[in-house]
Amino acid sequence: MHIHITNYQDRYFGGSGMVRLYRFDLERGRVDVETLSPWLLGKRPDQRNQLEQQEVELTDHANRFSVALDFDQRFAGFAPIPPRAERPAADLVIPGTVAYWRFDGVAGDGAPVATGATIADASGHGNDLTVVRLDNSGPSALTAIGDHHVDQPAHASLFIDGGYSPTRGAYLRTADAAPLNRLRFERGYTLEAFMKIPRTYNDGTHDWRALGGMQDSSAWFADSPGTGSNAIHVRRFRRHRSFGPKHSAGAQFFSRTTRCGSSCLPRLRCERSRRSGGRR
């Protein structure tokens, strides 16, 4: 148990409205503490006197420090949150949904998903996916698993075992005549996908693994306004790259680092700016 007692009444101007901030960093397992005066921060630096300059932020060991804390162990005694039940596809398809794919019923837990197998578009728009394996890829390149995020509507996922030397893996693609292929999303789009990076992820084997993208008929992303790629980089952050008529090299956006072994829901929103005509 950590108990922190602070009293700033004996400091300049009765404490100058001091505030102590506690930042709980679940990734690092730390509680970072800092002490500052919002009142003094709100004043222009040239309007502060010498004492006020010293009181803007307290940086001594008693007012700025970090405490290690194992959050899982500390809160293990609390009643666990009951897992959410599976939700039917009809409850998830909202107006404007172009395609919705899920992997329950594709194959048994741990079983390979056959090349050429179809993943139906649950939105009803006919944008079904087909399983494709790369050369040098065996049955284990794509398997069905029961692992899933606690908030995932379908309690099933796909595990892709890809890598280099030799290049191997699998992916899902729409049919050539799928309605999705003809859309340019000129007013923007939102893409969501539950993903989990395995703990065995490393730079030598899994560099620039792709989460999704669009392939032009002539070359990847060439001259295709509004197409893009959402990819996982070696450092486990996600990169979105969007190409448009005014940006032949493409615009890139990067996320924060994702911890290996943890599930997350990347949400990508791309919309056309009314003011500039560009994308954000």
C-alpha positions as CSV (number, residue, x, y, z in Angstrom):
1,M,0.0,0.0,0.0
2,H,1.4,3.4,-1.0
3,I,0.2,6.5,0.9
4,H,1.1,9.9,-0.3
5,I,0.4,12.9,1.9
6,T,1.1,16.4,0.6
7,N,0.5,19.9,2.0
8,Y,1.4,23.0,0.1
9,Q,-0.1,25.6,2.4
10,D,3.3,26.8,3.6
11,R,4.6,27.4,0.1
12,Y,4.3,30.7,-2.0
13,F,0.8,32.2,-2.1
14,G,-0.7,29.4,0.1
15,G,0.4,26.7,-2.4
16,S,-0.4,28.6,-5.6
17,G,-3.2,26.1,-6.4
18,M,-0.7,23.2,-6.6
19,V,-2.0,20.0,-8.3
20,R,-0.4,16.5,-8.1
21,L,-0.9,14.4,-11.2
22,Y,-0.7,10.6,-11.2
23,R,-0.4,8.9,-14.6
24,F,-1.0,5.1,-14.5
25,D,1.1,3.5,-17.3
26,L,-0.2,0.0,-17.8
27,E,2.3,-0.9,-20.4
28,R,5.4,0.1,-18.3
29,G,3.9,-1.0,-15.0
30,R,4.6,2.4,-13.4
31,V,2.8,5.3,-11.7
32,D,4.4,8.6,-12.8
33,V,3.9,11.5,-10.4
34,E,4.3,15.2,-11.1
35,T,3.4,18.4,-9.2
36,L,2.5,21.7,-10.8
37,S,0.5,24.9,-10.5
38,P,-2.1,25.4,-13.3
39,W,-2.6,28.9,-12.0
40,L,1.1,29.9,-12.5
41,L,1.3,28.0,-15.8
42,G,-1.6,30.1,-17.0
43,K,0.4,33.3,-16.5
44,R,2.7,34.7,-19.1
45,P,6.4,33.9,-18.2
46,D,7.3,37.6,-18.3
47,Q,4.6,38.3,-15.8
48,R,5.8,35.8,-13.2
49,N,8.0,37.1,-10.4
50,Q,11.1,35.1,-9.2
51,L,9.2,33.1,-6.6
52,E,6.5,32.2,-9.1
53,Q,9.1,30.9,-11.6
54,Q,10.3,28.5,-9.0
55,E,6.8,27.3,-8.1
56,V,5.4,26.6,-11.6
57,E,6.5,22.9,-11.4
58,L,8.1,21.2,-8.5
59,T,10.9,18.8,-9.7
60,D,12.5,17.6,-6.4
61,H,12.5,13.9,-5.5
62,A,9.4,14.4,-3.3
63,N,7.3,16.0,-5.9
64,R,8.4,14.3,-9.2
65,F,8.9,10.6,-9.1
66,S,7.8,7.2,-10.4
67,V,6.6,4.1,-8.5
68,A,6.6,0.6,-9.9
69,L,3.3,-1.2,-9.7
70,D,2.2,-4.7,-11.0
71,F,-1.4,-3.8,-11.9
72,D,-2.4,-7.4,-12.7
73,Q,-1.3,-8.5,-9.2
74,R,-2.6,-5.5,-7.4
75,F,-6.1,-5.8,-8.7
76,A,-6.3,-9.6,-9.0
77,G,-8.7,-9.8,-6.0
78,F,-11.4,-7.8,-7.7
79,A,-14.3,-9.7,-9.2
80,P,-13.5,-10.4,-12.9
81,I,-15.7,-8.8,-15.5
82,P,-17.9,-11.5,-17.1
83,P,-17.0,-12.0,-20.7
84,R,-19.4,-10.7,-23.3
85,A,-21.4,-13.2,-25.2
86,E,-21.1,-13.5,-29.0
87,R,-23.2,-11.0,-30.9
88,P,-24.9,-11.8,-34.2
89,A,-23.8,-10.1,-37.4
90,A,-27.2,-8.5,-37.8
91,D,-26.5,-6.4,-34.7
92,L,-23.2,-5.1,-35.9
93,V,-24.0,-4.1,-39.5
94,I,-24.9,-0.4,-39.2
95,P,-26.2,1.8,-42.1
96,G,-23.4,2.6,-44.5
97,T,-21.4,-0.6,-43.8
98,V,-19.7,-1.7,-47.0
99,A,-18.4,-5.1,-45.8
100,Y,-18.3,-7.0,-42.6
101,W,-16.3,-10.2,-42.2
102,R,-16.0,-12.6,-39.2
103,F,-14.4,-16.0,-38.8
104,D,-16.8,-18.1,-36.6
105,G,-17.7,-21.3,-38.3
106,V,-14.8,-21.1,-40.8
107,A,-13.1,-24.2,-39.4
108,G,-12.6,-26.0,-36.1
109,D,-10.2,-24.6,-33.5
110,G,-6.6,-25.2,-34.7
111,A,-7.7,-26.6,-38.0
112,P,-6.2,-25.2,-41.3
113,V,-8.4,-23.1,-43.5
114,A,-8.3,-24.5,-47.0
115,T,-7.0,-22.5,-49.9
116,G,-9.9,-21.2,-51.9
117,A,-12.3,-21.3,-48.9
118,T,-14.8,-18.4,-48.8
119,I,-15.3,-16.0,-45.9
120,A,-18.8,-14.6,-46.5
121,D,-19.5,-10.9,-46.3
122,A,-22.1,-10.7,-43.5
123,S,-23.2,-7.2,-44.6
124,G,-25.0,-8.8,-47.5
125,H,-23.2,-6.7,-50.2
126,G,-21.4,-9.7,-51.8
127,N,-17.9,-8.7,-50.9
128,D,-16.8,-12.2,-50.0
129,L,-13.2,-13.1,-49.3
130,T,-11.2,-16.0,-50.7
131,V,-8.2,-17.7,-49.0
132,V,-5.0,-17.4,-51.0
133,R,-1.7,-19.0,-49.9
134,L,1.7,-17.9,-51.1
135,D,4.2,-20.3,-52.6
136,N,6.1,-22.4,-50.1
137,S,3.2,-22.2,-47.7
138,G,1.7,-25.3,-46.0
139,P,-1.6,-25.9,-44.2
140,S,-0.4,-24.1,-41.1
141,A,0.0,-20.8,-43.0
142,L,-3.7,-20.0,-42.1
143,T,-5.6,-21.7,-39.3
144,A,-8.8,-21.0,-37.4
145,I,-8.4,-20.4,-33.6
146,G,-10.7,-19.7,-30.8
147,D,-8.6,-16.9,-29.3
148,H,-10.4,-13.6,-29.4
149,H,-10.5,-10.1,-27.9
150,V,-12.9,-9.8,-24.9
151,D,-15.0,-7.3,-26.8
152,Q,-14.9,-9.2,-30.1
153,P,-18.4,-9.9,-31.5
154,A,-17.3,-13.3,-32.9
155,H,-15.4,-15.6,-30.6
156,A,-13.1,-16.9,-33.4
157,S,-10.1,-15.6,-35.2
158,L,-7.6,-16.5,-37.9
159,F,-3.9,-17.1,-37.3
160,I,-1.6,-16.2,-40.2
161,D,1.8,-17.9,-39.9
162,G,3.9,-16.0,-42.4
163,G,7.5,-14.9,-42.8
164,Y,10.7,-14.7,-44.9
165,S,13.4,-17.1,-46.1
166,P,11.4,-18.5,-47.8
167,T,8.6,-16.0,-48.2
168,R,5.4,-17.7,-47.0
169,G,2.0,-16.9,-45.6
170,A,-1.6,-16.4,-46.6
171,Y,-4.1,-13.6,-47.2
172,L,-7.7,-13.0,-48.0
173,R,-8.8,-11.2,-51.1
174,T,-12.1,-10.1,-52.7
175,A,-13.2,-11.5,-56.0
176,D,-12.4,-9.5,-59.1
177,A,-16.0,-8.6,-59.5
178,A,-16.7,-7.7,-55.9
179,P,-18.6,-4.4,-55.5
180,L,-16.0,-3.2,-53.0
181,N,-13.4,-3.0,-55.7
182,R,-15.2,-0.3,-57.6
183,L,-15.6,2.1,-54.6
184,R,-13.2,5.0,-54.2
185,F,-14.4,6.3,-50.9
186,E,-14.0,9.9,-52.0
187,R,-15.8,11.2,-48.9
188,G,-13.8,9.0,-46.5
189,Y,-14.0,5.7,-44.8
190,T,-13.6,3.9,-41.4
191,L,-11.8,0.6,-41.1
192,E,-11.9,-1.5,-37.9
193,A,-10.2,-4.9,-37.3
194,F,-9.4,-6.9,-34.1
195,M,-5.8,-8.0,-34.2
196,K,-3.2,-9.6,-32.0
197,I,0.5,-9.6,-32.5
198,P,2.0,-12.9,-31.2
199,R,4.9,-12.8,-28.7
200,T,7.1,-14.5,-31.3
201,Y,6.9,-11.5,-33.5
202,N,10.4,-10.3,-34.5
203,D,12.1,-8.1,-37.1
204,G,14.0,-10.8,-39.0
205,T,10.9,-12.9,-39.8
206,H,7.9,-10.6,-39.7
207,D,9.2,-7.2,-41.0
208,W,6.4,-5.0,-42.5
209,R,3.6,-7.6,-42.2
210,A,0.4,-6.1,-43.8
211,L,-3.0,-5.9,-42.0
212,G,-4.9,-4.8,-45.1
213,G,-4.6,-2.9,-48.4
214,M,-5.9,-2.4,-51.9
215,Q,-4.3,-3.7,-55.0
216,D,-4.6,-1.8,-58.3
217,S,-4.9,-3.7,-61.5
218,S,-1.5,-2.3,-62.8
219,A,0.6,-2.0,-59.6
220,W,0.2,-1.7,-55.8
221,F,-1.7,1.5,-55.1
222,A,-0.6,3.1,-58.4
223,D,-2.9,6.0,-59.5
224,S,-5.7,4.9,-57.3
225,P,-7.2,7.9,-55.4
226,G,-8.2,7.1,-51.9
227,T,-6.7,3.6,-51.7
228,G,-4.4,2.7,-48.8
229,S,-2.6,0.2,-46.7
230,N,-2.8,-0.4,-42.9
231,A,0.4,-2.3,-41.9
232,I,2.3,-3.5,-38.9
233,H,5.9,-2.4,-38.8
234,V,8.9,-4.1,-37.2
235,R,8.5,-2.0,-34.1
236,R,4.9,-3.2,-33.8
237,F,3.2,0.1,-34.6
238,R,0.7,0.4,-37.4
239,R,1.2,2.5,-40.5
240,H,-1.6,3.7,-42.8
241,R,-0.6,5.0,-46.2
242,S,-3.1,6.7,-48.5
243,F,-2.6,7.6,-52.1
244,G,-4.5,10.3,-54.0
245,P,-4.3,12.3,-57.2
246,K,-2.4,15.1,-55.5
247,H,-0.1,12.9,-53.5
248,S,1.7,10.5,-55.8
249,A,4.1,9.4,-53.0
250,G,1.2,8.9,-50.6
251,A,0.5,10.3,-47.1
252,Q,1.6,8.2,-44.1
253,F,0.2,8.0,-40.6
254,F,1.6,6.0,-37.7
255,S,0.1,4.7,-34.5
256,R,1.5,4.1,-31.1
257,T,3.4,0.8,-30.3
258,T,1.2,-2.3,-29.8
259,R,2.4,-4.7,-27.1
260,C,3.1,-8.3,-28.4
261,G,0.6,-10.8,-27.0
262,S,-2.2,-8.3,-26.4
263,S,-5.3,-7.8,-28.5
264,C,-6.4,-4.4,-29.8
265,L,-9.0,-2.8,-32.0
266,P,-7.2,-0.5,-34.5
267,R,-9.7,2.0,-35.8
268,L,-8.7,3.9,-38.9
269,R,-10.8,6.9,-40.0
270,C,-10.0,8.7,-43.2
271,E,-12.2,11.6,-44.4
272,R,-11.9,14.4,-47.0
273,S,-11.3,17.8,-45.5
274,R,-13.9,20.3,-46.7
275,R,-11.5,23.2,-46.4
276,S,-8.5,21.8,-48.3
277,G,-9.9,19.0,-50.3
278,G,-7.3,16.7,-48.9
279,R,-7.5,13.7,-46.5
280,R,-7.0,13.6,-42.8
